[in-house]
Amino acid sequence: MVSAYDSNPTELINKAAIELKKTKGVQIPDWALYVKTGPGKERLPDSEEWWFVRAASILRKVYMRGPIGVSKLRNFYGCKKNRGVKPEKFYKASGKIIRTILQQLEVEGLVKAVEKGVHKGKVVTPKGRSLLDTLIRKDGARGNKKAKDAGASKSGEPTEDAGTAESAKTD
């Protein structure tokens, strides 16, 4: 069975963005048309659908690493700022955007707040997990081919590189 760990992240995020666009709970706020995604950015996002792509990406990130909070997500979506002749410096992403998306996903029932010992943050609900799993299974999302083929050809026999390494050890 293919899971989100095995599938192509770009394909999964694009499919999830299309599904999230159909829902009523995840909508672009009016202010989001005029903001950058962080202080390290120079311009607004190019795509008009960037909110749904970011929401799908956050949903996948919560699925993979949950429980995760806004602070860790700000670090993940941050970037280096071009400061002219001064050296680049890392800036975190906007917390307002991430918080709003997490709140919308929580209202939609795809994520929930949880506290596991000293770790607290958001985790994916069974509804969110099933959404991502059905998107993966629907079109047969291709997984990471390199991980599956590591050291073996399509026929299941070792590749020439693996064979030469074994023969070099015996000589």
N, C-alpha and C positions, 0 to 999 in steps of 0.2 A: 504494500500500500504506500502510495506517495503522500508525503506530508509537506507542510510548509518548509520544513528543513531541507527537503530534497528538491523542491521545485525551483524554477527560475524566478528570482525575486521581482524582476522588472515585469514579467508577464503577469504574475500574481497581483502586484500592486495596480497595474492598469485594469485588470479585470475587476478587482475589488473597488476601484474608483468608479467604474461604470455602475456597479451594484449600489454603492453608497449614494450616487447621484439620484437613483430612483427612489430612495427613502425620503421621508418627510423630516426625519429628525436631524439629518446632516444637511445644513444649508449654509451658504456663504453669507456672513453678516455684511451689513451695508459698509461698515468701516473697513472691511478686508480688501476692498477694491483700491484703497489709497495707501496701504501700508507696505513696508518692506518686511521680509521674513526675519530680519535681524539687523543689528547695527553694523555688521560686517559687510552687508550687501550695499551696492551702489544704486540699484534700481528695483522697481517692483517686479514681481514674477511675470514672465512673458505670457504664459498660458492663462486663459480665462478660467480653466478648470483646475487650477493649482490647488485650491482648497480641498477638493475631493481626492486628488493624488496624495496630498500631505496626510489627509485623514486615513486613507488606505495604508499608507506607509507607517503611520503611527499604530494602526490596528495590527499590522504585521509585526512591528517591533514589540508591542505589548505581548503578542502571542509568543514570540521567540524568547523574550527576556523577562517577562512579568514575574513577580511584581516590580514595576518600574514607575518612577515618578517623573514629575515635570523637570526637575533638575537634571536628571540623567538624559532625558530627551532633548533638553536645551543643549547639552554638550554634544550629543549625537548630530543634531541638525545645525550646529554652529559652523563657522568658517573663518578663514584668515582674511583680515581686512587689508586692502591695499592702502598704505598710508603715504604714498608718494616716495620720497627718498629715504624715509625712515623704514626700519625693518617691519615686516608684516607681524601682526599680532592676532592671536586667536580671540574671537568674540563669540559668546554664546548666542543661540537663536532667540527669537522673541518668545517669552513665556506666555504672553497673552494668547497668541495663536494656538499654542500647544494645549493650554488650559481649556480654551473654548472648544477645541476639537475633542478633547477627552470628555468634557461635559456633554457634548452632543452625542458622542458614542455611548456614554453612560445612559443618557435618556433613551437612546435607541435600543438599549439592552445588550450591547455588544461587549462592553467592558464593565467591570465593577471595582469598587475600592475594597482593599483587603489589607489585613495586617498579619504578617507571618513573623512572629518573634520581634526582632528589631527592624525587620524590613517591612515597609508599608508602601503601598502604591496601587497601581491598577493592574488587574489581570483580565484575561479574556474569559467571558462567560461561555457556557456551552453553545448558546446561540451564535456568538461570534466565531467560535471554533468551527461549528458546522458550516457557517457561511464560507470561511476560508477553505475548508476541506472540500466542499462541493464545487467551489470555483476551480480547485486543483484537478478534481476528478472529471469535471464537465468536458473540458477540451483535451484532457490527457496532457496537462502541462509537463513539458520536458524538464527533467531534472538536470543536475550538474553532471554532464557527461564525463568530465575528467575524473570525478570521484568514483564513478561507477566502473570506469575502464582502467583504473589504476593497475598497471602491470599485466593486463590481459588483453588479447585481441578479441575480435568479435567471435571467433570460433572457440574462445575459452582457453587457448594455449598461450603460454608466455610470449611476449613480444621479443623482437630481436635484441633490444637493449637488455631486457631481463636475462635472456639466454647468454649473451656475451658476458654479463656480469657473473653469472654462475660458472661459465667455463674459465673465466679469468681466476676465480677462486681456486678451482681444482688444479690449474697448471702450476 
